Amino acid sequence: MNYKIQGEPMPVVICELEAGESMITESGSMVWMSPNMEMKTSGGGSIGKAFGRLFSGESIFQNIYTAQRGPGMIAFASKFPGSLLAVEITPDRPVIAQKSAFLASTSGVELSTFFQKKAGAGFLGGEGFIMQKISGRGIAFLEIDGSAVEYELQAGQQLIVDTGNLAIMDASCSMDIVTVKGVKNALLGGEGFFNTVVTGPGKVTLQTMPLSSFVGTISTLLPSKD
């Protein structure tokens, strides 16, 4: 499979497949394709896995597109202004991503639910108690809100991240929540009460404009209802 990503800030990934190659995607992500691409809708395994995807922000069913009778082409578009990242997934390097980050992947990639080990990190960290775990082997295309900034953390190295800006991290990383020091800082600083602390080793991908921040900014510009 060959691919190219183009068209930011509303990016699309265009994939060129050999005969018999397949792509997995969430419902509604396909935007155009060659006539010989055949679609099959699947629950992606057991009922438990299907409902697990629902809890992690994705649909219960997935669409599998396969090139038939020769090479094929298919394109998947982002649902929100931002970036698309092509992430290589291997059995020894799965990743954890925010809800609804998964757009599409090659057929060897698996999507499942990831529960935060520490409840506080889930309920207070802005990423939700449930995130996505992407494992297996292949290429996964993930949606990022705004632009993506990557850091490679060494073992024990930490990064403090504002709530909602953590998009992807290697499964080898861990995350926790800390409160902003000082009552005045928390109440008047405009940064909220909590920050997310990510600890290495592993790669961390941050996003510059979380959807929640975008919605909050837009809401202040909308006329109020009398």
PyMOL CGO cylinders between C-alpha atoms (Angstrom):
from pymol import cmd
from pymol.cgo import CYLINDER

trace = [
    CYLINDER, 0.00, 0.00, 0.00, 1.25, 3.45, -0.95, 0.3, 1, 1, 1, 1, 1, 1,
    CYLINDER, 1.25, 3.45, -0.95, -0.33, 6.64, 0.34, 0.3, 1, 1, 1, 1, 1, 1,
    CYLINDER, -0.33, 6.64, 0.34, -0.12, 10.42, 0.28, 0.3, 1, 1, 1, 1, 1, 1,
    CYLINDER, -0.12, 10.42, 0.28, -1.64, 12.94, 2.69, 0.3, 1, 1, 1, 1, 1, 1,
    CYLINDER, -1.64, 12.94, 2.69, -2.66, 16.30, 1.29, 0.3, 1, 1, 1, 1, 1, 1,
    CYLINDER, -2.66, 16.30, 1.29, -5.09, 19.18, 1.72, 0.3, 1, 1, 1, 1, 1, 1,
    CYLINDER, -5.09, 19.18, 1.72, -4.54, 20.57, 5.22, 0.3, 1, 1, 1, 1, 1, 1,
    CYLINDER, -4.54, 20.57, 5.22, -6.30, 22.07, 7.16, 0.3, 1, 1, 1, 1, 1, 1,
    CYLINDER, -6.30, 22.07, 7.16, -8.95, 19.57, 5.98, 0.3, 1, 1, 1, 1, 1, 1,
    CYLINDER, -8.95, 19.57, 5.98, -6.62, 16.70, 5.07, 0.3, 1, 1, 1, 1, 1, 1,
    CYLINDER, -6.62, 16.70, 5.07, -7.31, 13.58, 3.08, 0.3, 1, 1, 1, 1, 1, 1,
    CYLINDER, -7.31, 13.58, 3.08, -5.21, 10.42, 2.75, 0.3, 1, 1, 1, 1, 1, 1,
    CYLINDER, -5.21, 10.42, 2.75, -5.22, 8.78, -0.69, 0.3, 1, 1, 1, 1, 1, 1,
    CYLINDER, -5.22, 8.78, -0.69, -4.23, 5.10, -0.64, 0.3, 1, 1, 1, 1, 1, 1,
    CYLINDER, -4.23, 5.10, -0.64, -3.07, 3.07, -3.64, 0.3, 1, 1, 1, 1, 1, 1,
    CYLINDER, -3.07, 3.07, -3.64, -3.64, -0.66, -3.09, 0.3, 1, 1, 1, 1, 1, 1,
    CYLINDER, -3.64, -0.66, -3.09, -2.42, -3.75, -4.85, 0.3, 1, 1, 1, 1, 1, 1,
    CYLINDER, -2.42, -3.75, -4.85, -4.96, -6.41, -5.84, 0.3, 1, 1, 1, 1, 1, 1,
    CYLINDER, -4.96, -6.41, -5.84, -6.26, -8.17, -2.73, 0.3, 1, 1, 1, 1, 1, 1,
    CYLINDER, -6.26, -8.17, -2.73, -5.04, -5.50, -0.27, 0.3, 1, 1, 1, 1, 1, 1,
    CYLINDER, -5.04, -5.50, -0.27, -7.57, -4.13, 2.21, 0.3, 1, 1, 1, 1, 1, 1,
    CYLINDER, -7.57, -4.13, 2.21, -8.17, -1.01, 4.30, 0.3, 1, 1, 1, 1, 1, 1,
    CYLINDER, -8.17, -1.01, 4.30, -10.23, -0.78, 7.49, 0.3, 1, 1, 1, 1, 1, 1,
    CYLINDER, -10.23, -0.78, 7.49, -12.10, 2.41, 8.31, 0.3, 1, 1, 1, 1, 1, 1,
    CYLINDER, -12.10, 2.41, 8.31, -14.79, 3.85, 10.51, 0.3, 1, 1, 1, 1, 1, 1,
    CYLINDER, -14.79, 3.85, 10.51, -18.26, 4.42, 9.07, 0.3, 1, 1, 1, 1, 1, 1,
    CYLINDER, -18.26, 4.42, 9.07, -18.52, 7.55, 6.90, 0.3, 1, 1, 1, 1, 1, 1,
    CYLINDER, -18.52, 7.55, 6.90, -14.77, 8.15, 6.42, 0.3, 1, 1, 1, 1, 1, 1,
    CYLINDER, -14.77, 8.15, 6.42, -14.48, 7.10, 2.77, 0.3, 1, 1, 1, 1, 1, 1,
    CYLINDER, -14.48, 7.10, 2.77, -14.75, 10.08, 0.39, 0.3, 1, 1, 1, 1, 1, 1,
    CYLINDER, -14.75, 10.08, 0.39, -13.85, 8.60, -3.03, 0.3, 1, 1, 1, 1, 1, 1,
    CYLINDER, -13.85, 8.60, -3.03, -12.51, 5.38, -4.51, 0.3, 1, 1, 1, 1, 1, 1,
    CYLINDER, -12.51, 5.38, -4.51, -11.99, 3.46, -7.73, 0.3, 1, 1, 1, 1, 1, 1,
    CYLINDER, -11.99, 3.46, -7.73, -14.88, 1.28, -8.96, 0.3, 1, 1, 1, 1, 1, 1,
    CYLINDER, -14.88, 1.28, -8.96, -13.13, -1.99, -8.15, 0.3, 1, 1, 1, 1, 1, 1,
    CYLINDER, -13.13, -1.99, -8.15, -12.99, -1.37, -4.40, 0.3, 1, 1, 1, 1, 1, 1,
    CYLINDER, -12.99, -1.37, -4.40, -15.37, -3.78, -2.68, 0.3, 1, 1, 1, 1, 1, 1,
    CYLINDER, -15.37, -3.78, -2.68, -16.86, -2.87, 0.72, 0.3, 1, 1, 1, 1, 1, 1,
    CYLINDER, -16.86, -2.87, 0.72, -17.76, -5.29, 3.50, 0.3, 1, 1, 1, 1, 1, 1,
    CYLINDER, -17.76, -5.29, 3.50, -19.20, -4.18, 6.85, 0.3, 1, 1, 1, 1, 1, 1,
    CYLINDER, -19.20, -4.18, 6.85, -17.93, -6.04, 9.90, 0.3, 1, 1, 1, 1, 1, 1,
    CYLINDER, -17.93, -6.04, 9.90, -18.25, -5.95, 13.66, 0.3, 1, 1, 1, 1, 1, 1,
    CYLINDER, -18.25, -5.95, 13.66, -14.49, -6.37, 13.83, 0.3, 1, 1, 1, 1, 1, 1,
    CYLINDER, -14.49, -6.37, 13.83, -14.50, -9.47, 16.01, 0.3, 1, 1, 1, 1, 1, 1,
    CYLINDER, -14.50, -9.47, 16.01, -16.53, -10.27, 19.12, 0.3, 1, 1, 1, 1, 1, 1,
    CYLINDER, -16.53, -10.27, 19.12, -19.52, -8.31, 20.40, 0.3, 1, 1, 1, 1, 1, 1,
    CYLINDER, -19.52, -8.31, 20.40, -17.36, -7.17, 23.30, 0.3, 1, 1, 1, 1, 1, 1,
    CYLINDER, -17.36, -7.17, 23.30, -14.80, -5.63, 20.94, 0.3, 1, 1, 1, 1, 1, 1,
    CYLINDER, -14.80, -5.63, 20.94, -17.55, -3.94, 18.94, 0.3, 1, 1, 1, 1, 1, 1,
    CYLINDER, -17.55, -3.94, 18.94, -19.10, -2.28, 21.98, 0.3, 1, 1, 1, 1, 1, 1,
    CYLINDER, -19.10, -2.28, 21.98, -15.63, -1.46, 23.26, 0.3, 1, 1, 1, 1, 1, 1,
    CYLINDER, -15.63, -1.46, 23.26, -15.07, 0.65, 20.14, 0.3, 1, 1, 1, 1, 1, 1,
    CYLINDER, -15.07, 0.65, 20.14, -18.36, 2.42, 20.81, 0.3, 1, 1, 1, 1, 1, 1,
    CYLINDER, -18.36, 2.42, 20.81, -17.21, 3.37, 24.31, 0.3, 1, 1, 1, 1, 1, 1,
    CYLINDER, -17.21, 3.37, 24.31, -13.91, 4.65, 22.94, 0.3, 1, 1, 1, 1, 1, 1,
    CYLINDER, -13.91, 4.65, 22.94, -15.63, 7.07, 20.59, 0.3, 1, 1, 1, 1, 1, 1,
    CYLINDER, -15.63, 7.07, 20.59, -15.89, 4.99, 17.41, 0.3, 1, 1, 1, 1, 1, 1,
    CYLINDER, -15.89, 4.99, 17.41, -18.80, 3.21, 15.72, 0.3, 1, 1, 1, 1, 1, 1,
    CYLINDER, -18.80, 3.21, 15.72, -19.69, -0.40, 16.49, 0.3, 1, 1, 1, 1, 1, 1,
    CYLINDER, -19.69, -0.40, 16.49, -19.18, -1.47, 12.89, 0.3, 1, 1, 1, 1, 1, 1,
    CYLINDER, -19.18, -1.47, 12.89, -16.18, -1.04, 10.63, 0.3, 1, 1, 1, 1, 1, 1,
    CYLINDER, -16.18, -1.04, 10.63, -15.99, -1.03, 6.84, 0.3, 1, 1, 1, 1, 1, 1,
    CYLINDER, -15.99, -1.03, 6.84, -13.39, -3.14, 5.07, 0.3, 1, 1, 1, 1, 1, 1,
    CYLINDER, -13.39, -3.14, 5.07, -12.48, -2.07, 1.52, 0.3, 1, 1, 1, 1, 1, 1,
    CYLINDER, -12.48, -2.07, 1.52, -10.60, -4.54, -0.70, 0.3, 1, 1, 1, 1, 1, 1,
    CYLINDER, -10.60, -4.54, -0.70, -9.12, -3.99, -4.15, 0.3, 1, 1, 1, 1, 1, 1,
    CYLINDER, -9.12, -3.99, -4.15, -10.61, -6.57, -6.53, 0.3, 1, 1, 1, 1, 1, 1,
    CYLINDER, -10.61, -6.57, -6.53, -9.46, -7.58, -10.03, 0.3, 1, 1, 1, 1, 1, 1,
    CYLINDER, -9.46, -7.58, -10.03, -6.35, -5.40, -9.94, 0.3, 1, 1, 1, 1, 1, 1,
    CYLINDER, -6.35, -5.40, -9.94, -4.93, -2.34, -8.17, 0.3, 1, 1, 1, 1, 1, 1,
    CYLINDER, -4.93, -2.34, -8.17, -7.36, 0.07, -6.52, 0.3, 1, 1, 1, 1, 1, 1,
    CYLINDER, -7.36, 0.07, -6.52, -7.50, 3.53, -5.01, 0.3, 1, 1, 1, 1, 1, 1,
    CYLINDER, -7.50, 3.53, -5.01, -9.42, 4.82, -1.97, 0.3, 1, 1, 1, 1, 1, 1,
    CYLINDER, -9.42, 4.82, -1.97, -9.37, 8.09, -0.03, 0.3, 1, 1, 1, 1, 1, 1,
    CYLINDER, -9.37, 8.09, -0.03, -10.34, 8.91, 3.57, 0.3, 1, 1, 1, 1, 1, 1,
    CYLINDER, -10.34, 8.91, 3.57, -10.94, 12.45, 4.82, 0.3, 1, 1, 1, 1, 1, 1,
    CYLINDER, -10.94, 12.45, 4.82, -10.63, 14.02, 8.25, 0.3, 1, 1, 1, 1, 1, 1,
    CYLINDER, -10.63, 14.02, 8.25, -13.84, 15.14, 9.97, 0.3, 1, 1, 1, 1, 1, 1,
    CYLINDER, -13.84, 15.14, 9.97, -12.31, 18.22, 11.61, 0.3, 1, 1, 1, 1, 1, 1,
    CYLINDER, -12.31, 18.22, 11.61, -9.70, 20.83, 10.61, 0.3, 1, 1, 1, 1, 1, 1,
    CYLINDER, -9.70, 20.83, 10.61, -6.30, 19.58, 11.68, 0.3, 1, 1, 1, 1, 1, 1,
    CYLINDER, -6.30, 19.58, 11.68, -3.71, 17.01, 10.68, 0.3, 1, 1, 1, 1, 1, 1,
    CYLINDER, -3.71, 17.01, 10.68, -3.56, 13.37, 9.64, 0.3, 1, 1, 1, 1, 1, 1,
    CYLINDER, -3.56, 13.37, 9.64, -0.69, 11.27, 10.91, 0.3, 1, 1, 1, 1, 1, 1,
    CYLINDER, -0.69, 11.27, 10.91, 0.47, 7.97, 9.45, 0.3, 1, 1, 1, 1, 1, 1,
    CYLINDER, 0.47, 7.97, 9.45, 1.60, 5.92, 12.46, 0.3, 1, 1, 1, 1, 1, 1,
    CYLINDER, 1.60, 5.92, 12.46, 3.51, 2.66, 12.04, 0.3, 1, 1, 1, 1, 1, 1,
    CYLINDER, 3.51, 2.66, 12.04, 2.14, 0.05, 14.41, 0.3, 1, 1, 1, 1, 1, 1,
    CYLINDER, 2.14, 0.05, 14.41, 4.18, -3.01, 15.40, 0.3, 1, 1, 1, 1, 1, 1,
    CYLINDER, 4.18, -3.01, 15.40, 3.49, -5.77, 17.94, 0.3, 1, 1, 1, 1, 1, 1,
    CYLINDER, 3.49, -5.77, 17.94, 6.14, -4.33, 20.28, 0.3, 1, 1, 1, 1, 1, 1,
    CYLINDER, 6.14, -4.33, 20.28, 4.99, -0.71, 19.86, 0.3, 1, 1, 1, 1, 1, 1,
    CYLINDER, 4.99, -0.71, 19.86, 1.23, -0.19, 20.16, 0.3, 1, 1, 1, 1, 1, 1,
    CYLINDER, 1.23, -0.19, 20.16, -0.07, 3.33, 20.78, 0.3, 1, 1, 1, 1, 1, 1,
    CYLINDER, -0.07, 3.33, 20.78, -2.76, 4.95, 22.92, 0.3, 1, 1, 1, 1, 1, 1,
    CYLINDER, -2.76, 4.95, 22.92, -4.85, 7.66, 21.27, 0.3, 1, 1, 1, 1, 1, 1,
    CYLINDER, -4.85, 7.66, 21.27, -7.61, 10.07, 22.18, 0.3, 1, 1, 1, 1, 1, 1,
    CYLINDER, -7.61, 10.07, 22.18, -11.23, 9.22, 21.46, 0.3, 1, 1, 1, 1, 1, 1,
    CYLINDER, -11.23, 9.22, 21.46, -12.21, 9.26, 17.80, 0.3, 1, 1, 1, 1, 1, 1,
    CYLINDER, -12.21, 9.26, 17.80, -8.59, 9.60, 16.61, 0.3, 1, 1, 1, 1, 1, 1,
    CYLINDER, -8.59, 9.60, 16.61, -8.73, 6.48, 14.43, 0.3, 1, 1, 1, 1, 1, 1,
    CYLINDER, -8.73, 6.48, 14.43, -9.59, 7.19, 10.78, 0.3, 1, 1, 1, 1, 1, 1,
    CYLINDER, -9.59, 7.19, 10.78, -8.36, 4.18, 8.80, 0.3, 1, 1, 1, 1, 1, 1,
    CYLINDER, -8.36, 4.18, 8.80, -5.65, 1.52, 8.70, 0.3, 1, 1, 1, 1, 1, 1,
    CYLINDER, -5.65, 1.52, 8.70, -4.23, -1.40, 6.82, 0.3, 1, 1, 1, 1, 1, 1,
    CYLINDER, -4.23, -1.40, 6.82, -5.82, -4.76, 7.58, 0.3, 1, 1, 1, 1, 1, 1,
    CYLINDER, -5.82, -4.76, 7.58, -3.23, -5.89, 10.14, 0.3, 1, 1, 1, 1, 1, 1,
    CYLINDER, -3.23, -5.89, 10.14, -4.07, -3.16, 12.65, 0.3, 1, 1, 1, 1, 1, 1,
    CYLINDER, -4.07, -3.16, 12.65, -6.44, -3.77, 15.57, 0.3, 1, 1, 1, 1, 1, 1,
    CYLINDER, -6.44, -3.77, 15.57, -8.50, -1.18, 17.46, 0.3, 1, 1, 1, 1, 1, 1,
    CYLINDER, -8.50, -1.18, 17.46, -9.57, -1.81, 21.05, 0.3, 1, 1, 1, 1, 1, 1,
    CYLINDER, -9.57, -1.81, 21.05, -10.52, -0.01, 24.23, 0.3, 1, 1, 1, 1, 1, 1,
    CYLINDER, -10.52, -0.01, 24.23, -7.92, 1.28, 26.67, 0.3, 1, 1, 1, 1, 1, 1,
    CYLINDER, -7.92, 1.28, 26.67, -8.93, 1.98, 30.27, 0.3, 1, 1, 1, 1, 1, 1,
    CYLINDER, -8.93, 1.98, 30.27, -6.86, 4.37, 32.34, 0.3, 1, 1, 1, 1, 1, 1,
    CYLINDER, -6.86, 4.37, 32.34, -5.21, 2.49, 35.20, 0.3, 1, 1, 1, 1, 1, 1,
    CYLINDER, -5.21, 2.49, 35.20, -5.75, 5.48, 37.48, 0.3, 1, 1, 1, 1, 1, 1,
    CYLINDER, -5.75, 5.48, 37.48, -9.35, 6.65, 37.61, 0.3, 1, 1, 1, 1, 1, 1,
    CYLINDER, -9.35, 6.65, 37.61, -8.28, 10.21, 38.37, 0.3, 1, 1, 1, 1, 1, 1,
    CYLINDER, -8.28, 10.21, 38.37, -6.29, 10.39, 35.16, 0.3, 1, 1, 1, 1, 1, 1,
    CYLINDER, -6.29, 10.39, 35.16, -9.38, 9.46, 33.20, 0.3, 1, 1, 1, 1, 1, 1,
    CYLINDER, -9.38, 9.46, 33.20, -12.11, 11.48, 34.89, 0.3, 1, 1, 1, 1, 1, 1,
    CYLINDER, -12.11, 11.48, 34.89, -10.07, 14.66, 35.43, 0.3, 1, 1, 1, 1, 1, 1,
    CYLINDER, -10.07, 14.66, 35.43, -7.55, 14.61, 32.60, 0.3, 1, 1, 1, 1, 1, 1,
    CYLINDER, -7.55, 14.61, 32.60, -9.75, 15.79, 29.76, 0.3, 1, 1, 1, 1, 1, 1,
    CYLINDER, -9.75, 15.79, 29.76, -9.09, 12.64, 27.70, 0.3, 1, 1, 1, 1, 1, 1,
    CYLINDER, -9.09, 12.64, 27.70, -11.87, 10.60, 29.25, 0.3, 1, 1, 1, 1, 1, 1,
    CYLINDER, -11.87, 10.60, 29.25, -11.61, 7.43, 31.30, 0.3, 1, 1, 1, 1, 1, 1,
    CYLINDER, -11.61, 7.43, 31.30, -11.64, 5.41, 28.08, 0.3, 1, 1, 1, 1, 1, 1,
    CYLINDER, -11.64, 5.41, 28.08, -9.15, 5.90, 25.24, 0.3, 1, 1, 1, 1, 1, 1,
    CYLINDER, -9.15, 5.90, 25.24, -8.21, 3.88, 22.16, 0.3, 1, 1, 1, 1, 1, 1,
    CYLINDER, -8.21, 3.88, 22.16, -5.48, 1.26, 21.95, 0.3, 1, 1, 1, 1, 1, 1,
    CYLINDER, -5.48, 1.26, 21.95, -4.14, 0.65, 18.44, 0.3, 1, 1, 1, 1, 1, 1,
    CYLINDER, -4.14, 0.65, 18.44, -2.07, -2.52, 18.08, 0.3, 1, 1, 1, 1, 1, 1,
    CYLINDER, -2.07, -2.52, 18.08, -1.10, -5.24, 15.61, 0.3, 1, 1, 1, 1, 1, 1,
    CYLINDER, -1.10, -5.24, 15.61, 1.07, -4.55, 12.57, 0.3, 1, 1, 1, 1, 1, 1,
    CYLINDER, 1.07, -4.55, 12.57, 0.57, -2.02, 9.80, 0.3, 1, 1, 1, 1, 1, 1,
    CYLINDER, 0.57, -2.02, 9.80, -0.11, 1.67, 9.19, 0.3, 1, 1, 1, 1, 1, 1,
    CYLINDER, -0.11, 1.67, 9.19, -2.83, 3.56, 11.08, 0.3, 1, 1, 1, 1, 1, 1,
    CYLINDER, -2.83, 3.56, 11.08, -4.05, 6.99, 10.01, 0.3, 1, 1, 1, 1, 1, 1,
    CYLINDER, -4.05, 6.99, 10.01, -4.98, 9.11, 13.04, 0.3, 1, 1, 1, 1, 1, 1,
    CYLINDER, -4.98, 9.11, 13.04, -6.74, 12.47, 13.23, 0.3, 1, 1, 1, 1, 1, 1,
    CYLINDER, -6.74, 12.47, 13.23, -5.14, 15.33, 15.19, 0.3, 1, 1, 1, 1, 1, 1,
    CYLINDER, -5.14, 15.33, 15.19, -6.99, 18.50, 16.21, 0.3, 1, 1, 1, 1, 1, 1,
    CYLINDER, -6.99, 18.50, 16.21, -4.92, 21.41, 14.89, 0.3, 1, 1, 1, 1, 1, 1,
    CYLINDER, -4.92, 21.41, 14.89, -1.22, 20.77, 14.29, 0.3, 1, 1, 1, 1, 1, 1,
    CYLINDER, -1.22, 20.77, 14.29, 0.83, 17.92, 15.72, 0.3, 1, 1, 1, 1, 1, 1,
    CYLINDER, 0.83, 17.92, 15.72, 4.00, 18.35, 17.81, 0.3, 1, 1, 1, 1, 1, 1,
    CYLINDER, 4.00, 18.35, 17.81, 6.03, 15.26, 18.74, 0.3, 1, 1, 1, 1, 1, 1,
    CYLINDER, 6.03, 15.26, 18.74, 8.40, 14.57, 21.64, 0.3, 1, 1, 1, 1, 1, 1,
    CYLINDER, 8.40, 14.57, 21.64, 10.50, 11.49, 22.37, 0.3, 1, 1, 1, 1, 1, 1,
    CYLINDER, 10.50, 11.49, 22.37, 10.65, 10.99, 26.14, 0.3, 1, 1, 1, 1, 1, 1,
    CYLINDER, 10.65, 10.99, 26.14, 13.40, 9.01, 27.82, 0.3, 1, 1, 1, 1, 1, 1,
    CYLINDER, 13.40, 9.01, 27.82, 12.70, 6.62, 30.69, 0.3, 1, 1, 1, 1, 1, 1,
    CYLINDER, 12.70, 6.62, 30.69, 11.42, 8.66, 33.62, 0.3, 1, 1, 1, 1, 1, 1,
    CYLINDER, 11.42, 8.66, 33.62, 11.36, 11.91, 31.65, 0.3, 1, 1, 1, 1, 1, 1,
    CYLINDER, 11.36, 11.91, 31.65, 8.13, 13.85, 32.12, 0.3, 1, 1, 1, 1, 1, 1,
    CYLINDER, 8.13, 13.85, 32.12, 6.10, 16.38, 30.19, 0.3, 1, 1, 1, 1, 1, 1,
    CYLINDER, 6.10, 16.38, 30.19, 3.31, 18.51, 31.66, 0.3, 1, 1, 1, 1, 1, 1,
    CYLINDER, 3.31, 18.51, 31.66, 0.48, 18.98, 29.18, 0.3, 1, 1, 1, 1, 1, 1,
    CYLINDER, 0.48, 18.98, 29.18, -2.59, 21.18, 29.34, 0.3, 1, 1, 1, 1, 1, 1,
    CYLINDER, -2.59, 21.18, 29.34, -5.86, 19.28, 29.51, 0.3, 1, 1, 1, 1, 1, 1,
    CYLINDER, -5.86, 19.28, 29.51, -6.94, 17.97, 26.13, 0.3, 1, 1, 1, 1, 1, 1,
    CYLINDER, -6.94, 17.97, 26.13, -3.68, 18.56, 24.27, 0.3, 1, 1, 1, 1, 1, 1,
    CYLINDER, -3.68, 18.56, 24.27, -2.47, 14.96, 24.57, 0.3, 1, 1, 1, 1, 1, 1,
    CYLINDER, -2.47, 14.96, 24.57, -3.39, 13.22, 21.31, 0.3, 1, 1, 1, 1, 1, 1,
    CYLINDER, -3.39, 13.22, 21.31, -1.24, 10.07, 21.07, 0.3, 1, 1, 1, 1, 1, 1,
    CYLINDER, -1.24, 10.07, 21.07, 1.38, 8.33, 23.20, 0.3, 1, 1, 1, 1, 1, 1,
    CYLINDER, 1.38, 8.33, 23.20, 3.27, 5.07, 22.98, 0.3, 1, 1, 1, 1, 1, 1,
    CYLINDER, 3.27, 5.07, 22.98, 1.75, 2.39, 25.20, 0.3, 1, 1, 1, 1, 1, 1,
    CYLINDER, 1.75, 2.39, 25.20, 5.07, 2.36, 27.08, 0.3, 1, 1, 1, 1, 1, 1,
    CYLINDER, 5.07, 2.36, 27.08, 4.28, 5.84, 28.43, 0.3, 1, 1, 1, 1, 1, 1,
    CYLINDER, 4.28, 5.84, 28.43, 2.05, 6.51, 31.42, 0.3, 1, 1, 1, 1, 1, 1,
    CYLINDER, 2.05, 6.51, 31.42, -0.12, 9.47, 32.32, 0.3, 1, 1, 1, 1, 1, 1,
    CYLINDER, -0.12, 9.47, 32.32, -1.38, 10.98, 35.55, 0.3, 1, 1, 1, 1, 1, 1,
    CYLINDER, -1.38, 10.98, 35.55, -3.16, 14.13, 36.70, 0.3, 1, 1, 1, 1, 1, 1,
    CYLINDER, -3.16, 14.13, 36.70, -1.75, 16.86, 38.94, 0.3, 1, 1, 1, 1, 1, 1,
    CYLINDER, -1.75, 16.86, 38.94, -3.54, 19.88, 40.32, 0.3, 1, 1, 1, 1, 1, 1,
    CYLINDER, -3.54, 19.88, 40.32, -2.34, 23.38, 39.48, 0.3, 1, 1, 1, 1, 1, 1,
    CYLINDER, -2.34, 23.38, 39.48, -0.41, 24.68, 42.49, 0.3, 1, 1, 1, 1, 1, 1,
    CYLINDER, -0.41, 24.68, 42.49, -1.92, 27.62, 44.35, 0.3, 1, 1, 1, 1, 1, 1,
    CYLINDER, -1.92, 27.62, 44.35, -5.60, 28.49, 44.68, 0.3, 1, 1, 1, 1, 1, 1,
    CYLINDER, -5.60, 28.49, 44.68, -5.09, 31.87, 42.98, 0.3, 1, 1, 1, 1, 1, 1,
    CYLINDER, -5.09, 31.87, 42.98, -3.28, 30.24, 40.06, 0.3, 1, 1, 1, 1, 1, 1,
    CYLINDER, -3.28, 30.24, 40.06, -6.07, 27.70, 39.63, 0.3, 1, 1, 1, 1, 1, 1,
    CYLINDER, -6.07, 27.70, 39.63, -8.90, 30.22, 39.89, 0.3, 1, 1, 1, 1, 1, 1,
    CYLINDER, -8.90, 30.22, 39.89, -7.39, 33.21, 38.08, 0.3, 1, 1, 1, 1, 1, 1,
    CYLINDER, -7.39, 33.21, 38.08, -4.69, 31.78, 35.82, 0.3, 1, 1, 1, 1, 1, 1,
    CYLINDER, -4.69, 31.78, 35.82, -7.08, 30.70, 33.10, 0.3, 1, 1, 1, 1, 1, 1,
    CYLINDER, -7.08, 30.70, 33.10, -5.42, 27.30, 32.74, 0.3, 1, 1, 1, 1, 1, 1,
    CYLINDER, -5.42, 27.30, 32.74, -7.92, 25.24, 34.73, 0.3, 1, 1, 1, 1, 1, 1,
    CYLINDER, -7.92, 25.24, 34.73, -7.43, 23.14, 37.85, 0.3, 1, 1, 1, 1, 1, 1,
    CYLINDER, -7.43, 23.14, 37.85, -5.59, 20.15, 36.40, 0.3, 1, 1, 1, 1, 1, 1,
    CYLINDER, -5.59, 20.15, 36.40, -2.69, 19.29, 34.13, 0.3, 1, 1, 1, 1, 1, 1,
    CYLINDER, -2.69, 19.29, 34.13, -1.76, 15.97, 32.55, 0.3, 1, 1, 1, 1, 1, 1,
    CYLINDER, -1.76, 15.97, 32.55, 1.69, 14.55, 33.30, 0.3, 1, 1, 1, 1, 1, 1,
    CYLINDER, 1.69, 14.55, 33.30, 3.07, 12.08, 30.75, 0.3, 1, 1, 1, 1, 1, 1,
    CYLINDER, 3.07, 12.08, 30.75, 6.05, 9.94, 31.77, 0.3, 1, 1, 1, 1, 1, 1,
    CYLINDER, 6.05, 9.94, 31.77, 8.35, 8.15, 29.32, 0.3, 1, 1, 1, 1, 1, 1,
    CYLINDER, 8.35, 8.15, 29.32, 9.82, 6.16, 27.77, 0.3, 1, 1, 1, 1, 1, 1,
    CYLINDER, 9.82, 6.16, 27.77, 8.15, 6.64, 24.41, 0.3, 1, 1, 1, 1, 1, 1,
    CYLINDER, 8.15, 6.64, 24.41, 6.90, 9.07, 21.80, 0.3, 1, 1, 1, 1, 1, 1,
    CYLINDER, 6.90, 9.07, 21.80, 4.23, 11.61, 22.71, 0.3, 1, 1, 1, 1, 1, 1,
    CYLINDER, 4.23, 11.61, 22.71, 2.19, 13.53, 20.15, 0.3, 1, 1, 1, 1, 1, 1,
    CYLINDER, 2.19, 13.53, 20.15, 0.48, 16.74, 21.22, 0.3, 1, 1, 1, 1, 1, 1,
    CYLINDER, 0.48, 16.74, 21.22, -2.23, 18.67, 19.39, 0.3, 1, 1, 1, 1, 1, 1,
    CYLINDER, -2.23, 18.67, 19.39, -2.40, 22.47, 19.26, 0.3, 1, 1, 1, 1, 1, 1,
    CYLINDER, -2.40, 22.47, 19.26, -6.19, 22.93, 19.09, 0.3, 1, 1, 1, 1, 1, 1,
    CYLINDER, -6.19, 22.93, 19.09, -8.28, 20.34, 20.97, 0.3, 1, 1, 1, 1, 1, 1,
    CYLINDER, -8.28, 20.34, 20.97, -11.84, 20.12, 19.71, 0.3, 1, 1, 1, 1, 1, 1,
    CYLINDER, -11.84, 20.12, 19.71, -13.15, 21.08, 23.16, 0.3, 1, 1, 1, 1, 1, 1,
    CYLINDER, -13.15, 21.08, 23.16, -11.11, 24.31, 23.10, 0.3, 1, 1, 1, 1, 1, 1,
    CYLINDER, -11.11, 24.31, 23.10, -12.29, 25.08, 19.57, 0.3, 1, 1, 1, 1, 1, 1,
    CYLINDER, -12.29, 25.08, 19.57, -15.93, 24.63, 20.56, 0.3, 1, 1, 1, 1, 1, 1,
    CYLINDER, -15.93, 24.63, 20.56, -15.42, 26.77, 23.66, 0.3, 1, 1, 1, 1, 1, 1,
    CYLINDER, -15.42, 26.77, 23.66, -13.89, 29.59, 21.61, 0.3, 1, 1, 1, 1, 1, 1,
    CYLINDER, -13.89, 29.59, 21.61, -16.65, 29.49, 18.98, 0.3, 1, 1, 1, 1, 1, 1,
    CYLINDER, -16.65, 29.49, 18.98, -19.39, 29.46, 21.64, 0.3, 1, 1, 1, 1, 1, 1,
    CYLINDER, -19.39, 29.46, 21.64, -18.20, 32.79, 23.03, 0.3, 1, 1, 1, 1, 1, 1,
    CYLINDER, -18.20, 32.79, 23.03, -18.70, 34.39, 19.59, 0.3, 1, 1, 1, 1, 1, 1,
    CYLINDER, -18.70, 34.39, 19.59, -22.24, 33.10, 19.07, 0.3, 1, 1, 1, 1, 1, 1,
    CYLINDER, -22.24, 33.10, 19.07, -25.15, 35.45, 19.90, 0.3, 1, 1, 1, 1, 1, 1,
    CYLINDER, -25.15, 35.45, 19.90, -26.83, 34.63, 23.19, 0.3, 1, 1, 1, 1, 1, 1,
    CYLINDER, -26.83, 34.63, 23.19, -30.46, 33.59, 23.26, 0.3, 1, 1, 1, 1, 1, 1,
    CYLINDER, -30.46, 33.59, 23.26, -32.81, 36.03, 24.94, 0.3, 1, 1, 1, 1, 1, 1,
]
cmd.load_cgo(trace, "trace")
